[in-house]
Amino acid sequence: MNADPPAQGVKIARRITLKLGLIADDKPVKVTLELPASLHRDLTAYAEILAREAGQAAADPVRLIVPMLERFMATDRGFAKARRPPRY
């Protein structure tokens, strides 16, 4: 039986908490975009650290983009406020 990924980030032995937890194995949707090389290197490093701390093989760094965007939008107070219906 597969357990759901943790709701919060993965705790690392050095007391670092990553904002992302395990990446769910969802059906992918193809999106084409261009990333600066430095951002791709950072995504690759993040994927390697996440995999190492979770005891898994490194995921394709592109698979981090969606959970990172979801996490970013979920924690953006301005975005949440703007989405709320106006009060009358």
TAQUICOR-V730015 format. One record per residue. RES is the residue in one letter. PSI is psi in whole degrees, 0 to 359 (NA if undefined). BURIAL is # if it has 24 or more other C-alpha atoms within 12 Angstrom, else .. D_LAST is the distance of its C-alpha to the last C-alpha in Angstrom with 1 decimal. Layout:
res: [RES/RES]
psi: [PSI/PSI]
burial: [BURIAL/BURIAL]
d_last: [D_LAST/D_LAST]
//
This chain:
res: [M/N/A/D/P/P/A/Q/G/V/K/I/A/R/R/I/T/L/K/L/G/L/I/A/D/D/K/P/V/K/V/T/L/E/L/P/A/S/L/H/R/D/L/T/A/Y/A/E/I/L/A/R/E/A/G/Q/A/A/A/D/P/V/R/L/I/V/P/M/L/E/R/F/M/A/T/D/R/G/F/A/K/A/R/R/P/P/R/Y]
psi: [131/133/150/149/153/147/327/180/172/128/133/147/329/20/34/135/120/147/341/146/203/147/124/147/81/162/123/154/130/129/136/126/163/128/146/148/322/323/320/319/318/319/319/315/318/315/320/317/314/316/316/316/333/354/34/171/149/132/161/126/335/331/349/339/311/309/327/317/318/315/317/311/325/334/5/104/322/320/315/318/318/333/339/143/148/147/140/NA]
burial: [./././././././././#/./././././././#/#/#/#/#/#/./././././././././././././././././././#/././#/#/./#/#/#/./#/#/././././#/./#/#/#/#/#/./#/#/./././././././././././././././././././.]
d_last: [48.0/45.7/43.2/39.7/39.4/38.2/34.4/35.2/37.8/41.6/43.3/46.3/49.4/49.1/45.8/43.8/40.7/39.8/36.1/37.2/38.8/41.0/40.3/39.6/42.1/39.7/40.8/40.6/39.0/41.0/39.3/41.4/40.6/42.7/42.6/44.4/47.6/46.5/43.3/45.4/47.8/45.0/43.6/47.2/47.8/44.5/45.5/49.0/47.7/45.3/48.1/50.6/48.4/47.5/51.1/50.5/51.7/49.7/47.1/46.8/44.7/42.6/41.3/39.6/37.3/34.8/34.5/34.2/31.4/29.6/30.1/29.0/25.7/25.1/25.6/23.8/20.8/19.6/19.8/18.0/15.1/15.1/15.2/12.2/9.4/6.5/3.8/0.0]
//
